[in-house]
Structures are given as C-alpha cells and as structure tokens.
Amino acid sequence: MHTRSTEHHMLLVTHRLGHAVVLAPQGEVDLESVGPLRLALDAEARHGEGPVVLDLSAVRFADTALVNALLRVRPELGDRLRMVAPSALVTRLLRVLCLESAFTIRDSRDAAVNRP
C-alpha cells in the first residue's frame, strides 16, 4: 500500500486488489492537490495492464482539476478506468458537466474489478 499526501488536504491511497490497482483519493481534489492523482493515473496509463479502480467515495471537495485529470487519461485507459462510489459532490460535478455517462461507475470495488 502506498500513500501520498499533499499539504493541500488530499491523501492518495493506492493498493492492488487482484489484478487491479485501486486509487483512493481522500479529502479535497483541486488544482493545488491533484498532482499525485494525476501522476498515478498517468503511470497506469503508460505501464499498467489491469483495471484502474478510482474510489471516489471519500472525496469531500472536487473541482474541474479532478475532471481534467480523468479526461486526460481516458483515451489511454479506456474501459480500464472504473470509478467506484463517487461521493455526492463528485456525482453532482459529473452531472453538471454532462459527464456521468463518460465513465464506468460501479457501486463497489469488487464490482469494478470483476465487471468491465
């Protein structure tokens, strides 16, 4: 398990779950704090092979920096990128930007790992 924290109130916890990598940002994901998440997504896009499960259940605040990071890697990751249980705030952000159908969203980590 790896953890990365920024002084801007975001903790990124990463670990393996079967053949998938789980990225679980916690706290606030904005322009000041999105760096570690963006780096992890880029690394998986370049070198990973299995599902990239993005657990957004503990995100208390997010802005377009999160959305930009996701849209940036979407072409490389394709269906490998799977969101899990986005917080109400993230769900609302995706809905306002008309992007809720642009990503695979599952209710649980197990469902994201086992179902494309």
N, CA, C and O atoms as a GROMACS GRO file, in nm:
protein
  464
    1MET      N    1   0.084  -0.117   0.000
    1MET     CA    2   0.000   0.000   0.000
    1MET      C    3   0.089   0.123   0.000
    1MET      O    4   0.188   0.130   0.073
    2HIS      N    5   0.052   0.220  -0.082
    2HIS     CA    6   0.125   0.345  -0.090
    2HIS      C    7   0.030   0.457  -0.051
    2HIS      O    8  -0.089   0.453  -0.081
    3THR      N    9   0.084   0.556   0.016
    3THR     CA   10   0.006   0.675   0.045
    3THR      C   11   0.088   0.796   0.006
    3THR      O   12   0.209   0.799   0.026
    4ARG      N   13   0.022   0.894  -0.048
    4ARG     CA   14   0.085   1.022  -0.081
    4ARG      C   15  -0.007   1.129  -0.029
    4ARG      O   16  -0.128   1.122  -0.048
    5SER      N   17   0.050   1.227   0.035
    5SER     CA   18  -0.031   1.335   0.086
    5SER      C   19   0.022   1.467   0.033
    5SER      O   20   0.143   1.482   0.012
    6THR      N   21  -0.066   1.560   0.012
    6THR     CA   22  -0.023   1.694  -0.024
    6THR      C   23  -0.058   1.783   0.094
    6THR      O   24  -0.144   1.750   0.175
    7GLU      N   25   0.008   1.894   0.101
    7GLU     CA   26  -0.025   1.986   0.208
    7GLU      C   27  -0.158   2.055   0.184
    7GLU      O   28  -0.203   2.137   0.264
    8HIS      N   29  -0.220   2.022   0.073
    8HIS     CA   30  -0.347   2.085   0.036
    8HIS      C   31  -0.466   1.993   0.062
    8HIS      O   32  -0.566   2.000  -0.009
    9HIS      N   33  -0.456   1.910   0.162
    9HIS     CA   34  -0.571   1.836   0.213
    9HIS      C   35  -0.620   1.721   0.124
    9HIS      O   36  -0.739   1.693   0.120
   10MET      N   37  -0.528   1.655   0.054
   10MET     CA   38  -0.566   1.536  -0.021
   10MET      C   39  -0.467   1.426   0.011
   10MET      O   40  -0.345   1.446   0.006
   11LEU      N   41  -0.520   1.310   0.043
   11LEU     CA   42  -0.439   1.191   0.066
   11LEU      C   43  -0.476   1.092  -0.042
   11LEU      O   44  -0.594   1.067  -0.066
   12LEU      N   45  -0.375   1.035  -0.109
   12LEU     CA   46  -0.400   0.935  -0.211
   12LEU      C   47  -0.348   0.801  -0.162
   12LEU      O   48  -0.228   0.784  -0.141
   13VAL      N   49  -0.438   0.707  -0.144
   13VAL     CA   50  -0.402   0.572  -0.101
   13VAL      C   51  -0.412   0.482  -0.223
   13VAL      O   52  -0.514   0.482  -0.292
   14THR      N   53  -0.307   0.404  -0.249
   14THR     CA   54  -0.308   0.312  -0.362
   14THR      C   55  -0.274   0.172  -0.315
   14THR      O   56  -0.191   0.153  -0.225
   15HIS      N   57  -0.338   0.074  -0.375
   15HIS     CA   58  -0.305  -0.065  -0.345
   15HIS      C   59  -0.358  -0.155  -0.457
   15HIS      O   60  -0.433  -0.110  -0.544
   16ARG      N   61  -0.317  -0.279  -0.453
   16ARG     CA   62  -0.363  -0.377  -0.552
   16ARG      C   63  -0.482  -0.454  -0.495
   16ARG      O   64  -0.488  -0.482  -0.375
   17LEU      N   65  -0.574  -0.485  -0.582
   17LEU     CA   66  -0.689  -0.569  -0.548
   17LEU      C   67  -0.702  -0.667  -0.664
   17LEU      O   68  -0.758  -0.635  -0.768
   18GLY      N   69  -0.649  -0.787  -0.643
   18GLY     CA   70  -0.643  -0.884  -0.753
   18GLY      C   71  -0.552  -0.832  -0.861
   18GLY      O   72  -0.437  -0.796  -0.835
   19HIS      N   73  -0.601  -0.826  -0.983
   19HIS     CA   74  -0.522  -0.778  -1.096
   19HIS      C   75  -0.541  -0.628  -1.121
   19HIS      O   76  -0.490  -0.574  -1.220
   20ALA      N   77  -0.614  -0.560  -1.034
   20ALA     CA   78  -0.643  -0.418  -1.049
   20ALA      C   79  -0.559  -0.334  -0.954
   20ALA      O   80  -0.511  -0.383  -0.852
   21VAL      N   81  -0.542  -0.208  -0.989
   21VAL     CA   82  -0.484  -0.111  -0.897
   21VAL      C   83  -0.600  -0.021  -0.851
   21VAL      O   84  -0.683   0.020  -0.931
   22VAL      N   85  -0.601   0.007  -0.721
   22VAL     CA   86  -0.704   0.094  -0.665
   22VAL      C   87  -0.638   0.225  -0.625
   22VAL      O   88  -0.540   0.227  -0.552
   23LEU      N   89  -0.693   0.334  -0.674
   23LEU     CA   90  -0.650   0.469  -0.636
   23LEU      C   91  -0.764   0.531  -0.558
   23LEU      O   92  -0.875   0.544  -0.609
   24ALA      N   93  -0.737   0.569  -0.434
   24ALA     CA   94  -0.844   0.620  -0.348
   24ALA      C   95  -0.806   0.756  -0.290
   24ALA      O   96  -0.749   0.763  -0.181
   25PRO      N   97  -0.837   0.863  -0.362
   25PRO     CA   98  -0.811   0.996  -0.306
   25PRO      C   99  -0.909   1.025  -0.192
   25PRO      O  100  -1.026   0.986  -0.197
   26GLN      N  101  -0.858   1.093  -0.092
   26GLN     CA  102  -0.941   1.128   0.023
   26GLN      C  103  -0.924   1.276   0.051
   26GLN      O  104  -0.812   1.328   0.051
   27GLY      N  105  -1.034   1.345   0.075
   27GLY     CA  106  -1.027   1.487   0.107
   27GLY      C  107  -1.064   1.573  -0.011
   27GLY      O  108  -1.164   1.549  -0.078
   28GLU      N  109  -0.980   1.675  -0.037
   28GLU     CA  110  -1.009   1.775  -0.139
   28GLU      C  111  -0.921   1.754  -0.262
   28GLU      O  112  -0.798   1.749  -0.251
   29VAL      N  113  -0.984   1.741  -0.378
   29VAL     CA  114  -0.911   1.725  -0.504
   29VAL      C  115  -0.936   1.850  -0.587
   29VAL      O  116  -1.043   1.869  -0.645
   30ASP      N  117  -0.835   1.936  -0.592
   30ASP     CA  118  -0.844   2.059  -0.668
   30ASP      C  119  -0.712   2.085  -0.737
   30ASP      O  120  -0.622   2.001  -0.735
   31LEU      N  121  -0.699   2.200  -0.797
   31LEU     CA  122  -0.579   2.234  -0.873
   31LEU      C  123  -0.452   2.223  -0.789
   31LEU      O  124  -0.348   2.182  -0.839
   32GLU      N  125  -0.461   2.259  -0.663
   32GLU     CA  126  -0.345   2.256  -0.574
   32GLU      C  127  -0.307   2.115  -0.531
   32GLU      O  128  -0.191   2.091  -0.497
   33SER      N  129  -0.400   2.022  -0.531
   33SER     CA  130  -0.374   1.889  -0.474
   33SER      C  131  -0.381   1.774  -0.572
   33SER      O  132  -0.349   1.661  -0.534
   34VAL      N  133  -0.421   1.796  -0.695
   34VAL     CA  134  -0.447   1.687  -0.789
   34VAL      C  135  -0.319   1.620  -0.841
   34VAL      O  136  -0.328   1.511  -0.899
   35GLY      N  137  -0.204   1.679  -0.822
   35GLY     CA  138  -0.079   1.628  -0.876
   35GLY      C  139  -0.052   1.479  -0.853
   35GLY      O  140  -0.029   1.407  -0.951
   36PRO      N  141  -0.055   1.430  -0.728
   36PRO     CA  142  -0.028   1.288  -0.706
   36PRO      C  143  -0.127   1.195  -0.778
   36PRO      O  144  -0.088   1.090  -0.828
   37LEU      N  145  -0.253   1.234  -0.783
   37LEU     CA  146  -0.352   1.152  -0.854
   37LEU      C  147  -0.323   1.152  -1.003
   37LEU      O  148  -0.327   1.047  -1.067
   38ARG      N  149  -0.293   1.266  -1.057
   38ARG     CA  150  -0.261   1.275  -1.200
   38ARG      C  151  -0.139   1.190  -1.234
   38ARG      O  152  -0.139   1.120  -1.336
   39LEU      N  153  -0.036   1.194  -1.150
   39LEU     CA  154   0.084   1.112  -1.173
   39LEU      C  155   0.052   0.963  -1.168
   39LEU      O  156   0.100   0.886  -1.250
   40ALA      N  157  -0.030   0.923  -1.071
   40ALA     CA  158  -0.066   0.781  -1.059
   40ALA      C  159  -0.148   0.735  -1.180
   40ALA      O  160  -0.125   0.626  -1.231
   41LEU      N  161  -0.242   0.817  -1.225
   41LEU     CA  162  -0.321   0.782  -1.343
   41LEU      C  163  -0.233   0.774  -1.468
   41LEU      O  164  -0.248   0.682  -1.549
   42ASP      N  165  -0.142   0.868  -1.482
   42ASP     CA  166  -0.050   0.866  -1.597
   42ASP      C  167   0.036   0.740  -1.596
   42ASP      O  168   0.057   0.678  -1.700
   43ALA      N  169   0.086   0.703  -1.478
   43ALA     CA  170   0.170   0.583  -1.468
   43ALA      C  171   0.092   0.458  -1.507
   43ALA      O  172   0.145   0.372  -1.578
   44GLU      N  173  -0.032   0.448  -1.464
   44GLU     CA  174  -0.114   0.333  -1.500
   44GLU      C  175  -0.146   0.333  -1.650
   44GLU      O  176  -0.152   0.227  -1.712
   45ALA      N  177  -0.166   0.450  -1.706
   45ALA     CA  178  -0.194   0.459  -1.850
   45ALA      C  179  -0.073   0.412  -1.931
   45ALA      O  180  -0.089   0.350  -2.036
   46ARG      N  181   0.046   0.443  -1.883
   46ARG     CA  182   0.168   0.406  -1.956
   46ARG      C  183   0.212   0.263  -1.932
   46ARG      O  184   0.257   0.196  -2.025
   47HIS      N  185   0.200   0.215  -1.807
   47HIS     CA  186   0.263   0.088  -1.771
   47HIS      C  187   0.168  -0.018  -1.719
   47HIS      O  188   0.205  -0.136  -1.713
   48GLY      N  189   0.048   0.018  -1.680
   48GLY     CA  190  -0.044  -0.078  -1.622
   48GLY      C  191  -0.113  -0.163  -1.727
   48GLY      O  192  -0.113  -0.130  -1.846
   49GLU      N  193  -0.173  -0.272  -1.680
   49GLU     CA  194  -0.244  -0.362  -1.772
   49GLU      C  195  -0.386  -0.391  -1.727
   49GLU      O  196  -0.475  -0.408  -1.811
   50GLY      N  197  -0.410  -0.397  -1.598
   50GLY     CA  198  -0.541  -0.433  -1.548
   50GLY      C  199  -0.628  -0.311  -1.524
   50GLY      O  200  -0.592  -0.199  -1.560
   51PRO      N  201  -0.743  -0.334  -1.462
   51PRO     CA  202  -0.833  -0.224  -1.431
   51PRO      C  203  -0.769  -0.121  -1.338
   51PRO      O  204  -0.688  -0.155  -1.251
   52VAL      N  205  -0.807   0.003  -1.358
   52VAL     CA  206  -0.767   0.112  -1.270
   52VAL      C  207  -0.894   0.157  -1.200
   52VAL      O  208  -0.980   0.222  -1.260
   53VAL      N  209  -0.906   0.120  -1.073
   53VAL     CA  210  -1.026   0.147  -0.996
   53VAL      C  211  -1.005   0.275  -0.916
   53VAL      O  212  -0.917   0.282  -0.831
   54LEU      N  213  -1.085   0.374  -0.945
   54LEU     CA  214  -1.075   0.504  -0.879
   54LEU      C  215  -1.188   0.516  -0.778
   54LEU      O  216  -1.302   0.544  -0.814
   55ASP      N  217  -1.155   0.495  -0.651
   55ASP     CA  218  -1.254   0.501  -0.544
   55ASP      C  219  -1.269   0.646  -0.500
   55ASP      O  220  -1.180   0.703  -0.437
   56LEU      N  221  -1.381   0.706  -0.534
   56LEU     CA  222  -1.405   0.847  -0.507
   56LEU      C  223  -1.501   0.869  -0.390
   56LEU      O  224  -1.555   0.978  -0.374
   57SER      N  225  -1.520   0.767  -0.310
   57SER     CA  226  -1.618   0.776  -0.200
   57SER      C  227  -1.577   0.871  -0.089
   57SER      O  228  -1.663   0.922  -0.018
   58ALA      N  229  -1.448   0.897  -0.073
   58ALA     CA  230  -1.401   0.983   0.037
   58ALA      C  231  -1.358   1.121  -0.011
   58ALA      O  232  -1.288   1.192   0.061
   59VAL      N  233  -1.399   1.160  -0.131
   59VAL     CA  234  -1.368   1.294  -0.181
   59VAL      C  235  -1.471   1.391  -0.126
   59VAL      O  236  -1.590   1.382  -0.158
   60ARG      N  237  -1.424   1.485  -0.043
   60ARG     CA  238  -1.513   1.584   0.019
   60ARG      C  239  -1.533   1.708  -0.067
   60ARG      O  240  -1.634   1.777  -0.056
   61PHE      N  241  -1.434   1.735  -0.153
   61PHE     CA  242  -1.443   1.850  -0.244
   61PHE      C  243  -1.368   1.814  -0.371
   61PHE      O  244  -1.263   1.751  -0.366
   62ALA      N  245  -1.422   1.854  -0.484
   62ALA     CA  246  -1.354   1.835  -0.612
   62ALA      C  247  -1.399   1.946  -0.706
   62ALA      O  248  -1.511   1.996  -0.698
   63ASP      N  249  -1.307   1.982  -0.794
   63ASP     CA  250  -1.344   2.079  -0.896
   63ASP      C  251  -1.299   2.025  -1.031
   63ASP      O  252  -1.271   1.906  -1.045
   64THR      N  253  -1.292   2.110  -1.129
   64THR     CA  254  -1.261   2.064  -1.263
   64THR      C  255  -1.120   2.008  -1.276
   64THR      O  256  -1.090   1.944  -1.376
   65ALA      N  257  -1.033   2.029  -1.180
   65ALA     CA  258  -0.900   1.968  -1.184
   65ALA      C  259  -0.912   1.816  -1.182
   65ALA      O  260  -0.838   1.747  -1.252
   66LEU      N  261  -1.003   1.763  -1.102
   66LEU     CA  262  -1.028   1.618  -1.100
   66LEU      C  263  -1.081   1.573  -1.235
   66LEU      O  264  -1.033   1.474  -1.291
   67VAL      N  265  -1.178   1.643  -1.287
   67VAL     CA  266  -1.238   1.607  -1.416
   67VAL      C  267  -1.133   1.613  -1.527
   67VAL      O  268  -1.128   1.524  -1.612
   68ASN      N  269  -1.050   1.716  -1.526
   68ASN     CA  270  -0.946   1.727  -1.628
   68ASN      C  271  -0.847   1.612  -1.621
   68ASN      O  272  -0.805   1.560  -1.724
   69ALA      N  273  -0.810   1.571  -1.500
   69ALA     CA  274  -0.719   1.457  -1.484
   69ALA      C  275  -0.781   1.330  -1.541
   69ALA      O  276  -0.712   1.250  -1.605
   70LEU      N  277  -0.909   1.311  -1.519
   70LEU     CA  278  -0.979   1.192  -1.570
   70LEU      C  279  -0.993   1.196  -1.721
   70LEU      O  280  -0.971   1.096  -1.789
   71LEU      N  281  -1.031   1.310  -1.774
   71LEU     CA  282  -1.048   1.322  -1.919
   71LEU      C  283  -0.914   1.309  -1.992
   71LEU      O  284  -0.908   1.260  -2.104
   72ARG      N  285  -0.808   1.353  -1.927
   72ARG     CA  286  -0.676   1.346  -1.988
   72ARG      C  287  -0.629   1.203  -2.011
   72ARG      O  288  -0.565   1.174  -2.113
   73VAL      N  289  -0.661   1.112  -1.917
   73VAL     CA  290  -0.615   0.973  -1.930
   73VAL      C  291  -0.721   0.881  -1.990
   73VAL      O  292  -0.692   0.765  -2.021
   74ARG      N  293  -0.839   0.931  -2.007
   74ARG     CA  294  -0.948   0.848  -2.061
   74ARG      C  295  -0.914   0.785  -2.196
   74ARG      O  296  -0.944   0.667  -2.215
   75PRO      N  297  -0.852   0.856  -2.291
   75PRO     CA  298  -0.820   0.792  -2.419
   75PRO      C  299  -0.723   0.674  -2.404
   75PRO      O  300  -0.736   0.574  -2.475
   76GLU      N  301  -0.626   0.684  -2.314
   76GLU     CA  302  -0.530   0.576  -2.296
   76GLU      C  303  -0.587   0.460  -2.213
   76GLU      O  304  -0.562   0.343  -2.244
   77LEU      N  305  -0.662   0.491  -2.109
   77LEU     CA  306  -0.714   0.387  -2.021
   77LEU      C  307  -0.842   0.323  -2.074
   77LEU      O  308  -0.865   0.204  -2.051
   78GLY      N  309  -0.923   0.398  -2.144
   78GLY     CA  310  -1.048   0.343  -2.197
   78GLY      C  311  -1.133   0.279  -2.088
   78GLY      O  312  -1.153   0.338  -1.982
   79ASP      N  313  -1.182   0.159  -2.114
   79ASP     CA  314  -1.268   0.089  -2.018
   79ASP      C  315  -1.193   0.035  -1.897
   79ASP      O  316  -1.255  -0.013  -1.802
   80ARG      N  317  -1.060   0.044  -1.899
   80ARG     CA  318  -0.983   0.003  -1.781
   80ARG      C  319  -1.008   0.097  -1.663
   80ARG      O  320  -0.992   0.057  -1.548
   81LEU      N  321  -1.045   0.223  -1.691
   81LEU     CA  322  -1.072   0.322  -1.586
   81LEU      C  323  -1.214   0.302  -1.536
   81LEU      O  324  -1.310   0.314  -1.612
   82ARG      N  325  -1.226   0.271  -1.408
   82ARG     CA  326  -1.357   0.246  -1.348
   82ARG      C  327  -1.368   0.322  -1.217
   82ARG      O  328  -1.284   0.307  -1.128
   83MET      N  329  -1.471   0.402  -1.205
   83MET     CA  330  -1.496   0.477  -1.082
   83MET      C  331  -1.581   0.394  -0.987
   83MET      O  332  -1.665   0.314  -1.028
   84VAL      N  333  -1.556   0.415  -0.860
   84VAL     CA  334  -1.632   0.344  -0.757
   84VAL      C  335  -1.694   0.445  -0.662
   84VAL      O  336  -1.626   0.534  -0.611
   85ALA      N  337  -1.822   0.430  -0.641
   85ALA     CA  338  -1.897   0.502  -0.538
   85ALA      C  339  -1.858   0.648  -0.525
   85ALA      O  340  -1.817   0.692  -0.418
   86PRO      N  341  -1.869   0.725  -0.633
   86PRO     CA  342  -1.833   0.866  -0.620
   86PRO      C  343  -1.920   0.935  -0.515
   86PRO      O  344  -2.039   0.908  -0.503
   87SER      N  345  -1.858   1.023  -0.439
   87SER     CA  346  -1.932   1.097  -0.338
   87SER      C  347  -2.041   1.179  -0.406
   87SER      O  348  -2.039   1.198  -0.528
   88ALA      N  349  -2.135   1.226  -0.329
   88ALA     CA  350  -2.246   1.305  -0.384
   88ALA      C  351  -2.192   1.428  -0.455
   88ALA      O  352  -2.245   1.469  -0.558
   89LEU      N  353  -2.088   1.487  -0.402
   89LEU     CA  354  -2.029   1.605  -0.463
   89LEU      C  355  -1.969   1.572  -0.599
   89LEU      O  356  -1.988   1.648  -0.694
   90VAL      N  357  -1.897   1.462  -0.611
   90VAL     CA  358  -1.837   1.422  -0.739
   90VAL      C  359  -1.947   1.385  -0.838
   90VAL      O  360  -1.939   1.421  -0.956
   91THR      N  361  -2.048   1.315  -0.792
   91THR     CA  362  -2.160   1.280  -0.879
   91THR      C  363  -2.226   1.406  -0.935
   91THR      O  364  -2.258   1.413  -1.053
   92ARG      N  365  -2.246   1.503  -0.849
   92ARG     CA  366  -2.308   1.629  -0.892
   92ARG      C  367  -2.219   1.701  -0.993
   92ARG      O  368  -2.268   1.753  -1.093
   93LEU      N  369  -2.089   1.704  -0.967
   93LEU     CA  370  -1.994   1.768  -1.059
   93LEU      C  371  -2.001   1.703  -1.197
   93LEU      O  372  -2.008   1.773  -1.298
   94LEU      N  373  -1.999   1.570  -1.202
   94LEU     CA  374  -2.008   1.499  -1.329
   94LEU      C  375  -2.141   1.526  -1.400
   94LEU      O  376  -2.146   1.542  -1.522
   95ARG      N  377  -2.248   1.532  -1.321
   95ARG     CA  378  -2.380   1.557  -1.378
   95ARG      C  379  -2.389   1.699  -1.436
   95ARG      O  380  -2.442   1.717  -1.546
   96VAL      N  381  -2.339   1.798  -1.363
   96VAL     CA  382  -2.343   1.936  -1.410
   96VAL      C  383  -2.264   1.952  -1.540
   96VAL      O  384  -2.302   2.030  -1.627
   97LEU      N  385  -2.155   1.876  -1.552
   97LEU     CA  386  -2.072   1.883  -1.673
   97LEU      C  387  -2.116   1.784  -1.781
   97LEU      O  388  -2.051   1.770  -1.884
   98CYS      N  389  -2.229   1.714  -1.756
   98CYS     CA  390  -2.284   1.615  -1.850
   98CYS      C  391  -2.182   1.505  -1.882
   98CYS      O  392  -2.169   1.463  -1.997
   99LEU      N  393  -2.111   1.459  -1.779
   99LEU     CA  394  -2.007   1.357  -1.797
   99LEU      C  395  -2.035   1.228  -1.722
   99LEU      O  396  -1.950   1.139  -1.721
  100GLU      N  397  -2.150   1.215  -1.658
  100GLU     CA  398  -2.175   1.096  -1.578
  100GLU      C  399  -2.175   0.968  -1.662
  100GLU      O  400  -2.146   0.861  -1.610
  101SER      N  401  -2.208   0.978  -1.790
  101SER     CA  402  -2.207   0.858  -1.874
  101SER      C  403  -2.074   0.839  -1.948
  101SER      O  404  -2.058   0.742  -2.022
  102ALA      N  405  -1.979   0.930  -1.929
  102ALA     CA  406  -1.849   0.920  -1.996
  102ALA      C  407  -1.756   0.820  -1.928
  102ALA      O  408  -1.654   0.781  -1.984
  103PHE      N  409  -1.791   0.778  -1.806
  103PHE     CA  410  -1.706   0.688  -1.728
  103PHE      C  411  -1.784   0.568  -1.679
  103PHE      O  412  -1.905   0.576  -1.658
  104THR      N  413  -1.714   0.458  -1.661
  104THR     CA  414  -1.775   0.340  -1.599
  104THR      C  415  -1.780   0.364  -1.449
  104THR      O  416  -1.676   0.387  -1.386
  105ILE      N  417  -1.899   0.358  -1.391
  105ILE     CA  418  -1.916   0.382  -1.248
  105ILE      C  419  -1.980   0.259  -1.186
  105ILE      O  420  -2.084   0.212  -1.233
  106ARG      N  421  -1.918   0.207  -1.080
  106ARG     CA  422  -1.969   0.088  -1.009
  106ARG      C  423  -1.995   0.125  -0.862
  106ARG      O  424  -1.947   0.226  -0.812
  107ASP      N  425  -2.073   0.039  -0.797
  107ASP     CA  426  -2.108   0.063  -0.657
  107ASP      C  427  -2.001   0.016  -0.559
  107ASP      O  428  -1.993   0.067  -0.448
  108SER      N  429  -1.919  -0.081  -0.601
  108SER     CA  430  -1.819  -0.136  -0.509
  108SER      C  431  -1.688  -0.164  -0.581
  108SER      O  432  -1.685  -0.175  -0.704
  109ARG      N  433  -1.582  -0.174  -0.505
  109ARG     CA  434  -1.451  -0.207  -0.563
  109ARG      C  435  -1.455  -0.344  -0.629
  109ARG      O  436  -1.401  -0.361  -0.738
  110ASP      N  437  -1.518  -0.441  -0.565
  110ASP     CA  438  -1.526  -0.576  -0.623
  110ASP      C  439  -1.597  -0.572  -0.758
  110ASP      O  440  -1.552  -0.637  -0.853
  111ALA      N  441  -1.707  -0.499  -0.768
  111ALA     CA  442  -1.779  -0.491  -0.894
  111ALA      C  443  -1.693  -0.423  -1.001
  111ALA      O  444  -1.700  -0.461  -1.118
  112ALA      N  445  -1.614  -0.325  -0.963
  112ALA     CA  446  -1.529  -0.256  -1.059
  112ALA      C  447  -1.417  -0.346  -1.108
  112ALA      O  448  -1.378  -0.338  -1.225
  113VAL      N  449  -1.366  -0.431  -1.022
  113VAL     CA  450  -1.256  -0.520  -1.060
  113VAL      C  451  -1.307  -0.635  -1.146
  113VAL      O  452  -1.241  -0.674  -1.242
  114ASN      N  453  -1.423  -0.689  -1.112
  114ASN     CA  454  -1.471  -0.811  -1.176
  114ASN      C  455  -1.562  -0.792  -1.297
  114ASN      O  456  -1.584  -0.887  -1.372
  115ARG      N  457  -1.614  -0.671  -1.317
  115ARG     CA  458  -1.702  -0.648  -1.432
  115ARG      C  459  -1.648  -0.533  -1.516
  115ARG      O  460  -1.622  -0.425  -1.464
  116PRO      N  461  -1.631  -0.556  -1.645
  116PRO     CA  462  -1.585  -0.448  -1.733
  116PRO      C  463  -1.688  -0.339  -1.748
  116PRO      O  464  -1.665  -0.241  -1.818
   0.00000   0.00000   0.00000
